[in-house]
Amino acid sequence: MKVFIIAALSADGFIAKSAKHFADWPSKEDKKRFVALTKRAGVMVMGRKTFETIGKALPGRRNIVYTRRKLEVKDIEPTRKSPAQLIRHLKSEGVGELAVCGGSQIYTLFMKAGVVDTLYLTLEPIVFGEGVRLFAEAIDATLELVECRKENQSILLEYKVIKNGHSHQR
């Protein structure tokens, strides 16, 4: 199963101004990419705080939300499974791809579990000065640049995560 992180970053490296920052700040290029990649995957996972900034299930995709609270929201699947358990469960259902959609704690959880294959990052021409970082704690990972594309004022980056010190294809 291919697991990828998708995120927009300010030019100074933040995914949001704060945990409650509504996710409408990225460019239309980033939004198009987000919709295309998450719909291609068919399954997306996010944390409760990220879900609350969106406020509803995103159509055309299976929405899984990490939460300890009871969520009574239509079309949302709550989970507490570890990344490895969730991936095993999804694989057993025939899922081939999983989009990890934030926030910082969820990105960190999946990267530390060693299950992420690809990072799709959009670098946006905006500066926050402070805010929420891509990862909530230190991550030790080596990446290989697969693609770098300029679209209007945004830079679309695709990185492959190098596992065990070796580049590989899945």
C-alpha positions in Angstrom: 0.0 0.0 0.0 1.3 3.5 -0.9 1.0 6.0 2.0 1.6 9.6 1.3 1.5 12.9 3.2 0.0 15.9 1.6 0.5 19.4 3.0 0.8 23.0 2.1 3.6 25.0 3.8 4.1 28.8 4.2 7.4 30.0 2.8 8.7 30.0 6.4 7.7 26.4 7.0 4.3 26.4 8.7 1.2 24.4 7.9 -1.1 26.8 9.8 -0.9 30.0 11.9 -2.5 28.1 14.8 -4.3 24.8 15.5 -7.6 26.5 14.8 -6.5 28.1 11.5 -9.0 27.3 8.8 -7.4 25.4 6.0 -8.5 27.8 3.2 -5.2 29.7 2.8 -3.4 27.6 0.2 -3.6 28.5 -3.5 -6.1 27.1 -5.9 -3.2 25.0 -7.4 -2.7 23.3 -4.0 -6.5 22.8 -3.6 -6.7 21.1 -7.0 -3.7 18.9 -6.2 -5.2 18.0 -2.8 -8.6 17.0 -4.3 -6.9 15.0 -7.2 -4.5 13.1 -5.0 -7.0 12.3 -2.2 -9.7 11.3 -4.6 -7.2 9.0 -6.4 -6.3 7.4 -3.1 -9.9 7.1 -2.1 -9.1 7.0 1.6 -7.8 9.9 3.7 -6.8 10.1 7.4 -6.5 13.2 9.6 -6.5 14.2 13.2 -9.5 15.6 15.0 -8.2 19.2 15.1 -7.7 19.1 11.3 -11.1 17.6 10.8 -12.6 20.4 13.0 -11.0 23.1 10.8 -12.7 21.5 7.8 -15.9 20.8 9.7 -17.4 18.0 7.5 -16.5 14.9 5.6 -14.9 15.6 2.2 -17.0 14.0 -0.6 -15.8 11.3 -2.9 -13.3 10.0 -0.3 -13.4 7.8 2.8 -12.7 10.1 5.7 -10.9 8.5 8.8 -10.3 10.7 11.8 -8.0 10.0 14.7 -9.8 10.9 17.9 -10.2 9.9 21.5 -13.6 11.6 21.6 -16.9 10.2 20.3 -17.6 11.7 16.9 -21.2 11.6 15.7 -20.5 13.0 12.3 -22.0 11.6 9.1 -19.5 9.9 6.8 -16.6 10.0 9.3 -14.8 6.9 10.6 -13.2 7.5 14.0 -10.0 5.5 14.8 -7.4 5.0 17.5 -5.4 2.4 15.7 -1.7 2.8 15.3 -0.6 3.7 11.7 0.6 0.1 11.2 -2.7 -1.4 12.5 -4.7 1.0 10.3 -2.7 0.2 7.2 -3.0 -3.6 7.8 -6.8 -3.1 8.2 -7.1 -1.0 5.1 -4.9 -3.5 3.1 -7.2 -6.3 4.2 -10.1 -4.4 2.6 -8.2 -4.0 -0.6 -7.2 -0.4 -0.2 -4.1 0.5 -2.3 -3.4 4.0 -1.2 -3.8 6.2 1.9 -3.6 10.0 2.0 -2.4 11.4 5.3 -3.9 14.9 5.5 -2.7 16.4 8.8 -2.2 17.9 11.1 1.2 18.1 12.6 0.7 15.3 15.2 -0.7 12.9 12.6 2.1 13.6 10.1 4.6 12.9 12.9 2.8 9.7 14.0 2.9 8.3 10.4 6.5 9.4 9.7 7.8 8.0 13.0 6.0 4.7 12.3 8.1 4.5 9.1 5.1 3.9 6.8 5.2 7.0 4.6 6.4 6.5 1.1 5.9 10.0 -0.4 5.5 13.6 0.6 3.5 16.0 -1.6 4.3 19.5 -0.3 3.2 22.8 -1.7 5.3 25.7 -0.8 3.1 28.8 -0.8 4.2 32.5 -1.2 3.0 33.5 2.3 4.8 34.1 5.6 3.2 33.4 9.0 6.1 34.3 11.2 5.0 31.6 13.7 2.6 28.7 13.7 2.2 25.0 13.4 5.2 23.1 12.0 4.8 20.2 9.5 6.0 17.8 12.2 5.2 18.1 16.0 8.6 16.7 17.0 12.0 15.8 15.6 11.9 13.5 12.6 15.0 11.8 11.1 14.3 11.0 7.5 16.1 11.2 4.2 14.1 12.3 1.1 14.7 12.1 -2.6 13.3 14.8 -4.8 11.0 13.2 -7.5 9.5 16.4 -8.9 9.6 20.1 -8.4 7.1 22.2 -10.4 6.2 25.9 -10.3 2.5 26.6 -10.8 1.8 30.4 -10.7 3.3 31.5 -7.4 3.4 28.1 -5.7 6.1 25.4 -5.8 4.8 21.8 -5.9 7.2 19.3 -4.5 7.1 15.5 -4.5 9.6 13.7 -2.3 10.1 9.9 -2.0 11.0 8.8 1.6 14.2 6.8 1.5 13.8 3.8 3.8 16.7 1.9 5.3 19.1 4.2 3.6 18.2 2.9 0.1 16.0 4.4 -2.6 13.3 2.0 -3.7 10.1 1.8 -5.8 6.9 0.3 -4.7 
